Amino acid sequence: MQRITLKVGSGVLTENNEIAKQRMLNLVTFIAKLKQHYEVILVTSGAVAAGYTALKLDRKKNISKKVLASIGQPILMSSYKAMFDIYDIDTSQILLTEEDFESPPHIDIVKQIVDALVDNDILPVVNENDITTISDQVFGDNDQLAAHVAHYTDSDLLVILSDIDGYYDMNPSTHDDATIISHLSEIPLEALDENHSPNNEFATGGIVTKLMAAKFMMNNNRKMFLCNGYDLTTAEEYLLEGIQNKGTLFEPLPEQQG
């Protein structure tokens, strides 16, 4: 059975400073379907946004963001648990930092934990541990975290569910004739220098961090699929029917795959 890592961002999970319960339920229902065909790992954002529902602090301040994350982690996981319980899916929370991927022993521990959870039909739910860490210990965005999780747990594919339908040849917000690039095997260097421009106030990434994640995956001979997380039709078609109508598949060339 193939293994996939699924990453969902704050923009998908929250709306108007609240957890977007219907979108979260749609995601959970989708994962329940996926688990019939794949081993699934979920990388989720949303802890800071969830914390803000309970305490209104200025998230631009570093310590406030950490406080909100500490409040929001149990809120986020409780919301997930209530919904996954509908499908009798047990979950486990794993909090990681960039340091966890900097030494073979730490990487091996993470891999063993994920393998044990998956082997026992428990869904690993991963988030970044940004509560007690300092700036040089964290990725800063869950796109990078998800790429590392996918690679070091031997996932066959990373799927990023975002607020866009895929990677466009031009900025779709300023060009009406922008079109989605369906397949890409190389990231233009100039694209990695663009503004991160996250669309949600609680998001820390943007298109650049997704391209960086794609580059990391392709450099390690792995694939990444970028598609819309608000409407899961594209993800369902691609993963469950083998049809790609939208979305962007980042895939290394055959010679790059060795």
C-alpha positions in Angstrom: 0.0 0.0 0.0 1.4 3.4 -1.0 2.0 6.0 1.7 1.0 9.7 1.3 1.6 12.7 3.4 -1.3 15.2 3.3 -0.7 18.8 4.4 -3.5 21.3 5.1 -3.0 25.0 5.9 -4.5 27.4 8.3 -6.4 29.1 5.5 -8.4 26.0 4.8 -9.0 25.1 8.5 -10.1 28.5 9.7 -12.5 31.2 8.7 -13.5 34.5 10.5 -11.2 33.7 13.4 -13.0 30.3 14.0 -12.3 26.8 13.0 -14.0 26.1 9.7 -15.9 23.0 11.0 -17.5 22.0 7.7 -14.2 22.2 5.8 -12.5 20.2 8.6 -15.3 17.6 8.4 -14.9 17.5 4.6 -11.2 16.9 5.1 -11.7 14.2 7.7 -14.3 12.4 5.5 -11.8 12.6 2.6 -9.0 11.1 4.8 -11.4 8.3 5.8 -11.8 7.4 2.1 -8.0 7.7 1.5 -7.2 5.3 4.3 -9.0 2.5 2.4 -6.4 2.8 -0.3 -3.3 4.5 1.3 -1.3 4.8 4.4 -1.9 8.4 5.4 0.0 10.9 7.4 -1.6 14.3 8.1 0.5 17.5 8.6 -1.8 20.2 9.9 -1.5 23.9 10.6 -4.1 25.8 12.6 -2.9 25.7 16.2 -2.3 29.5 16.5 -5.6 30.2 14.7 -7.4 27.8 17.1 -5.8 29.5 20.1 -7.0 32.9 18.9 -10.6 31.7 19.1 -10.1 31.5 22.9 -7.7 34.4 23.5 -7.3 37.4 21.3 -3.6 38.2 21.4 -1.4 40.0 18.8 0.0 37.0 16.8 2.6 39.3 15.3 4.4 39.2 18.6 6.6 36.1 18.9 5.6 35.3 22.5 1.9 35.8 21.8 2.1 33.4 18.9 3.7 30.8 21.2 1.0 31.4 23.8 -1.7 31.0 21.2 -0.2 27.8 19.9 -0.1 26.3 23.4 -3.8 27.1 23.8 -4.7 26.1 20.3 -3.0 22.7 20.1 -5.5 20.9 22.4 -8.4 22.8 20.7 -7.3 21.8 17.3 -6.7 18.1 18.3 -10.0 18.0 20.1 -11.8 19.2 17.0 -10.0 16.6 14.9 -10.7 13.8 17.4 -14.4 14.6 17.5 -14.7 14.3 13.7 -12.4 11.3 13.3 -14.4 9.5 15.9 -17.3 9.6 13.5 -15.3 7.2 11.3 -13.7 5.2 14.2 -10.3 6.6 13.3 -7.8 6.9 16.2 -5.3 9.8 16.0 -1.9 10.5 17.5 -0.3 14.0 17.8 3.4 14.4 16.8 5.1 17.8 17.4 8.3 18.2 15.5 11.0 20.9 14.8 13.7 21.4 12.2 16.2 19.9 14.7 14.4 16.6 14.6 15.6 16.1 11.0 19.2 17.1 11.5 20.6 13.9 12.9 20.1 10.3 11.8 19.1 9.0 15.3 16.3 11.6 15.6 15.1 10.9 12.0 15.1 7.2 12.8 13.0 7.7 15.9 10.4 9.8 14.0 10.3 7.1 11.3 9.8 4.3 13.8 7.0 6.2 15.6 5.2 6.9 12.3 5.6 3.3 11.1 4.3 1.9 14.4 1.3 4.2 14.3 0.4 3.4 10.7 0.9 -0.3 11.3 -1.7 -0.1 14.0 -4.1 1.8 11.9 -3.7 5.1 13.9 -3.5 8.4 11.9 -0.3 10.4 12.7 -1.3 14.1 13.0 1.9 16.2 12.7 2.4 19.9 13.5 5.4 22.1 14.2 6.4 22.5 17.9 6.9 26.2 17.9 5.9 26.8 21.6 9.3 26.4 23.4 11.6 26.5 20.4 13.7 29.4 19.2 13.8 30.7 15.6 16.7 28.5 14.4 15.0 25.3 15.5 11.7 25.7 13.5 10.9 25.6 9.8 8.6 28.6 10.2 6.0 27.1 7.8 4.4 23.7 7.6 5.1 23.3 3.9 8.7 22.7 4.7 7.8 20.5 7.6 5.5 18.4 5.5 8.1 17.9 2.8 10.6 16.6 5.4 8.0 14.4 7.0 7.0 13.0 3.6 10.7 12.3 2.6 11.9 10.9 5.9 8.9 8.6 6.4 9.3 7.2 2.9 6.0 8.7 1.6 5.4 8.1 -2.1 3.7 11.5 -2.5 3.2 14.8 -0.7 -0.2 16.4 -1.2 -0.5 20.1 -0.2 -4.1 21.3 0.2 -4.0 25.1 -0.3 -6.1 28.1 -1.1 -5.2 27.9 -4.7 -6.0 25.4 -7.5 -2.4 24.8 -8.4 0.8 26.6 -9.6 0.0 29.2 -12.3 2.2 30.5 -15.1 1.3 34.0 -13.9 -0.2 35.5 -10.8 -3.9 34.7 -11.1 -4.9 37.6 -8.8 -3.5 40.1 -11.3 -3.7 38.2 -14.6 -7.1 37.0 -15.8 -5.5 34.8 -18.4 -3.3 32.9 -15.9 -3.4 29.2 -16.4 -2.4 26.3 -14.2 0.8 24.4 -15.0 -0.3 20.8 -14.7 3.2 19.2 -14.5 6.5 20.7 -13.5 9.9 19.0 -13.1 12.0 22.1 -12.4 11.3 25.2 -10.2 12.4 28.5 -11.9 15.0 30.1 -9.7 13.2 33.5 -9.9 10.0 32.0 -8.6 11.8 31.1 -5.3 12.6 34.8 -4.8 9.1 36.1 -5.0 7.1 37.4 -2.0 5.7 34.7 0.3 2.3 36.5 0.3 0.2 34.2 2.5 -3.5 34.9 2.0 -4.6 34.2 5.5 -3.6 36.2 8.6 -2.7 33.1 10.4 -0.7 31.5 7.5 3.1 31.7 7.5 3.7 30.4 4.0 2.6 31.3 0.5 3.4 30.0 -2.9 7.2 30.3 -2.4 7.2 27.9 0.6 5.2 25.5 -1.5 7.7 25.7 -4.3 10.5 25.2 -1.8 8.7 22.1 -0.6 8.3 20.9 -4.1 12.0 21.5 -4.9 13.0 19.5 -1.7 10.7 16.6 -2.8 12.0 16.5 -6.3 15.6 16.8 -5.2 14.9 13.7 -3.2 13.3 11.9 -6.1 9.8 12.2 -4.8 6.6 13.8 -6.0 4.3 16.6 -4.7 0.8 17.5 -5.8 -0.6 21.0 -5.1 -4.3 21.6 -5.2 -7.3 23.3 -3.6 -8.2 22.4 -0.1 -11.5 24.3 0.1 -12.9 22.1 -2.6 -11.5 18.6 -2.4 -12.8 17.5 -5.8 -9.4 17.8 -7.5 -7.6 15.9 -4.7 -10.3 13.1 -4.7 -10.1 12.8 -8.5 -6.4 12.5 -8.5 -5.9 10.2 -5.5 -8.9 8.0 -5.8 -9.6 8.0 -9.5 -6.2 8.7 -11.1 -7.6 11.7 -12.9 -5.9 15.1 -12.9 -8.3 17.9 -14.0 -6.6 20.6 -12.0 -3.7 20.9 -9.6 0.0 20.8 -10.3 2.1 17.7 -10.1 5.8 18.3 -9.3 7.7 15.3 -10.5 11.4 14.8 -11.2 12.4 13.8 -14.6 13.1 10.1 -15.1 16.9 10.7 -15.3 16.6 12.7 -12.0 14.9 9.7 -10.4 17.9 7.6 -11.3 
